[in-house]
Amino acid sequence: MVIFFMISFITNIIGPLIPEIIQSFNLSLSAAAILPFSFFIAYGLFSIPSGHLTEIYGEKKVIVFGLFVSLIGSLFFSLYTNYLTGIISLLLIGTGMSILQVAINPLLRSTTNAENFAFFSIMGQFFFGLASFFSPIFYMQISTNNLLNFIYEFNPKWIAIYWTFSIISLILISIISLSRFPKKKYKEEKVQFNSLKNILKNKWSYLYFFGIFFYVGTEQGINTWASQFLYSYHDLNPQIEGAKVISFFWGNMTIGTLISLVLIKLFDSRRLLMFLSCLSILILSFGLFGEKWIAIIAISSLGLSISSMWSIIIALALNSFEKNHGTVSGIMMTGIAGGAIYPFLIGFLGDFYDLKLGLMILYISLVYILFLGWISKPKVLNKKVNLNWLNSIISLKKDN
């Protein structure tokens, strides 16, 4: 849960920073979109190799290595703050985050058992959303109240975030190096020479890959461009109102995960995924085409409706395979590259056509996730609460 929190804190601060970075480096929307692109494309490049490393060396060594790579990236950006080093640094940080994402999911599944994995994955998303709620607030405090400037005069001020991340990474490396990790429970988790080849022959690996691709594209499309959208169409200050909306978006995602912890125990996760997809399409429409106050509420509320999509898709994917979950996790995490492609496409369309038109490509991803929930056939279904006692009480009352 600590790892989920840390990943989210640094990943989802990029969106609120975009308007500030545009001003600091005098960038176009397309040039600014290269920054989140360089971060998320690392998932596409390094997730599958990370899956194999996890199966060979175990989660502990891989997690420490991922944190070390992220530490190098954040220090590089903190010491040499310009557009070019930003691209290189975010690629390194994204590489570290991809390694962590790949290692943490099979570890979570093996320690909680397959039938409970969806529940605890949603709990991980709770911590993920919690960090994403606090990171824009941290950014807002740095921008408006000179937070941390009593230590050192940061120029630009927002680079203090990457100094903070460097310190967090160093602390976590120390803690995890001294921690004991559980041994693998299942022998079939060990790496096999043909495991990747066999998994890639399975159509479900591609279907779930695109589920992750489109979900992260949606999440980061909102996170990266919502603040700029509200500034362009409703004249809202990115440092104050824009940051607040992004913070509430992630805050609502945190609340949504708590609600989903209950719903996942009552309903089939596939049906829940379909319902959330339909609800998200409706809310997105209000956000794009509504008046200022409607757009603010709708964009913030999207956090509620998409909150458990990631967890459900990951659980469905890993529970559709009987073994080699490190490799499966690597393939799924490659789909996080959608967080690179979508913000870039939205920025490109925003430069040459219209930012609102660019954000409309989010409809494509939500429709695909709806389709995925409809066709999914996992080998292990999510464990639900037995409500037979409630049905018995209702039947007894009807008889009386």
Secondary structure as GFF3:
##gff-version 3
##sequence-region A 1 400
A	DSSP	alpha_helix	2	11	.	.	.	ID=ss1
A	DSSP	alpha_helix	14	25	.	.	.	ID=ss2
A	DSSP	alpha_helix	29	57	.	.	.	ID=ss3
A	DSSP	alpha_helix	59	79	.	.	.	ID=ss4
A	DSSP	alpha_helix	83	112	.	.	.	ID=ss5
A	DSSP	three_ten_helix	114	116	.	.	.	ID=ss6
A	DSSP	alpha_helix	117	145	.	.	.	ID=ss7
A	DSSP	three_ten_helix	157	159	.	.	.	ID=ss8
A	DSSP	alpha_helix	160	178	.	.	.	ID=ss9
A	DSSP	three_ten_helix	187	189	.	.	.	ID=ss10
A	DSSP	alpha_helix	195	200	.	.	.	ID=ss11
A	DSSP	alpha_helix	203	234	.	.	.	ID=ss12
A	DSSP	pi_helix	238	242	.	.	.	ID=ss13
A	DSSP	alpha_helix	243	263	.	.	.	ID=ss14
A	DSSP	alpha_helix	269	289	.	.	.	ID=ss15
A	DSSP	alpha_helix	292	306	.	.	.	ID=ss16
A	DSSP	alpha_helix	309	318	.	.	.	ID=ss17
A	DSSP	alpha_helix	325	334	.	.	.	ID=ss18
A	DSSP	three_ten_helix	335	337	.	.	.	ID=ss19
A	DSSP	alpha_helix	338	352	.	.	.	ID=ss20
A	DSSP	alpha_helix	355	359	.	.	.	ID=ss21
A	DSSP	alpha_helix	362	375	.	.	.	ID=ss22
A	DSSP	alpha_helix	388	399	.	.	.	ID=ss23
###
